[in-house]
Amino acid sequence: MPTPIQSIHLIAQYLTAAAISFLEPKEDDSHTNLGFVRQAARLETHPLNSAGLKLCFSYADFTLLWMGDGLEAICELDGKTHAQVLDWLTESAIGLGFEKPYKYNFHYELPYSWAKDDKLSTPGSAALNQLINQRRAAQIASEAFATYLGKQVAVRVWPHHFDTGAYLTLDSGLGVGWGMAIPDEVEAQMYFYLSCYKDGQSFLPEDVSELNQGRWHRDGFTGGVLALADAQTDGFSFFKEALELIRGN
């Protein structure tokens, strides 16, 4: 049985499959990333056709929905099998006039999956509200950090690792990536992260000072991490301190 965050990660793959099915691929895979609409607590694809149709997932309602230009088609997920959801997506895409078929195919693998007969089950309002609040906190902190850097950058949800993230190159040539990741081999809970790159390689000086919040991680992922449960302030302060310490060396 997947955890609540794993269930939402798997549901997000329905959206990503639509992007792969209907959009021209981009080298950086950005056509597959998702927006998080804070007020509506909704994940959504980029517009998938000339009419601006998007495939969305509503956390609070636990539904998939096609939205665009006053049009809305809804699939309630609780109790449906994976196969039933795929059937709805395939048939509704045809009905909405997409010229290509909806296909549930990916160029990456996840550590967990659903079988066709597996039933989707809502994690419950408490778990969903926690996930909404975490995603909102990540979006707000990440957007504030971009403003602090004086750069325009889209903060998006990347479906493979399901992180809220952004990346840009500073005027100095230093690359910076930051955001919030879901539990993995780095942290057993949701966590903020910031990493830097020079000449395409991870950059973290050996003599960098310790963080006031969080810690440095050098095994696999290289950069600063701060578990959300340990955060005394929002992620913005963590992002700012981590970058300043790295740039100070």
N, C-alpha and C positions, 0 to 999 in steps of 0.2 A: 504494500500500500504506500503510495507516494506521500511525502509530507505536504503540507499546504503550499509551500513555495515551489516544490517540485511539480505539483498539480498545475499551478499557474504557469510555470515554465513550459509544461507540455501543451497547455491550452494556447500559449503564445505561438506555438509551432503551426497551428491552424492559420494564423495570420501570415506568418512567414511563408508558408506554402503558397498562399494566394499571391504574395509579392513575387515569388519565384515563378509562379505560373503565368502571371500577367504583365510583369514589367521587364524592360530590357535590363539585362545584368550589367552591373558596374564592377570595375576591377577591385574596388575596395569593399565590395559586398554591401554598400550602403543602401542599395535598393531594398534590402531585406530588413533594415532596422525599423524600429517602431517608435511612435510618439507616445508620451504619457500625458494625458490631459488631466491636470491636477484637480480642477473643480469637479469634473465629471467622474473622476477615478476610472479612467478608461485608457486602454491600450488601443492604438490604431495604426494601420499601415499608411504608407504614402498613398496619394490618390492612385487608383488602379486603372482608370480609364479616362476618357475625355470628359465624361460627366462628373468626374471627381469622386466616384464611389470609393469608399474605404471599407475594409473589414475591420471590425472592432471587437474588443472584449470588455464588458462592463464588470468590474470587480463586485460592486455592490449587488447587482442583479444576477450575477453568475450566468451571463448570457453572451452569445455571439450575436453580432448584428452587422448587417450591411447598412451603411449610412451615406447619404449624398443627395443634394439637391431636393430635399424634402422627402426622399425615399427612405424607407426603413423596413428591413426584414429581420426577424428575430428568431433565434433558436435558444430555448431554455436548456441549459446543459445538465442540470442536476437529474440523475437517473438515466440519462441517455448513454448508450454504448458508444464507444469510439467509432464503430462502423456506422451507427445511425447519424452521428455528427458529420462524418465524411459524406454520407449520402445526401444530407441536407445541403452541405456546401457545394457539392457537385451539381445538384439539381437547381439550387437557387442561383448559382453562377450562370447556368444556361438560361434560366428565366430572366435574369437581369441583362442578358444580351452580350455577355463576354464571348468573343470569337474563339478564344482558346479554352480548353477544358481546365478545370481546377484539378491539380495533381498534388498529391501529398508525397512529394519526393524532396530529398535534401542532399546537399553535398558535404554534410558533416554528420557526426554521430553524437548522441547524447548518452549519458551514463544510465538512463532509465527510459522506459517507453511504455506505451499502452498496446495490449493486444486488441484485436478487433472486438472481442466480446467483453472487454473490460468496461465497467460502468463508471462514468464520471460522477463524483459526489462533492457537493459543496463543502468546503472546510468549516463552514459556519461563520456567523457574523463577526465574532470576536477575532478569529484568525484573519479573516478578510480585512477587517478594519486595521489590524496591525500591519498587514502587508501594504495597504493603501497608505498609511501614515509613513512607513519606511520609504516607499517609493516617492511620496511627496517631499519628504525631507531631503532625499537624494537629489531630486530635481531642483529644489529651491537652492540648496547649497552649491550645486554644480553650476547653475546659472549665475549665482552671485559671484562665484570664483571667476567665471569667464568675464563678467563685468569688471572685476578687480584687475584682471589682466589687460583690459581694454581691447578685447578681441570679440569678433562676432563668430560664434560657433554653435552648432546645433547640439543640444544635449539629447541623446536618443537612447533607447533600450535595444541592446544588441542580442538577437535571439539565441545565438549559440551558447554563450556563457550567461545570458540573461542579466547582464549588468547595465545599470544606468551609467552612461559614460560619454566623455568628450575627449578630443585630442586636438592639439594645435602646436604650431611651431612658433616660438618666441622670436623676437627680432635678433636675439643673440645666436639663433640657430638651434637652441636647446628645444627638444620636443618634450611636451608634457601631456600625460594622460591621467585622467582622474575620474572618480565616480563612486558608485556603490556596487559591490559584488554580492552574490548570494553565497551561502555556505559551500565551501570546497576544501581542498587540501591546504589552503593557506589559513583559513579561519573556519571554525565550526558553526559560526553564526554570521548574519549579515554584517558587512564591514565596508567602511570607506577605504579608498585606496588612492595613492598618487605615485606615479612612476615617471622617470625622466629618461631621455634618450639623446645620445650624441653620435652622429655619423651612423645612425641606424642601429646602434647598440645600446643596451640598458646602461644607465649611468647612475651610480651611487657611490660617492667617494668612501674609501675605507675609514677615513677619520671624521666622518660626518657626526655632528653632535646628536645626542639622544633627543627624542621627541618628548615634549611635555605630555602629550596625549598620544597613545598608540605606541607603535614600535616599528623598527626597520625589519624588512624581510628580504633575505638574499638567496633563498633556496628555490629555484624555479622562478617565481615572480620576484622581481627586484624593485623595492620601493617601500613607501610607508603604508601601514595598515592600521586601522582603528575600528575595533568591533563596535557596532552601534550601541550595544548594551553598556559599553564602557565610556561612551561619549558624554562628557559633562557639558559640552556646548554643541552647536551644530557643526556639520562637516566643513563649513567654510573655514573656520579657524584652523582645523586640522590641515586642509589643503594649503592654506596660506603658510603655516609654519613649516610644513614639510618642504615646500618649494623654496622658501627662504633659506632653510638650512642647507639644502642641496646646492643652491646657487652661491651660498657663502663660502663654499669650499673650492 
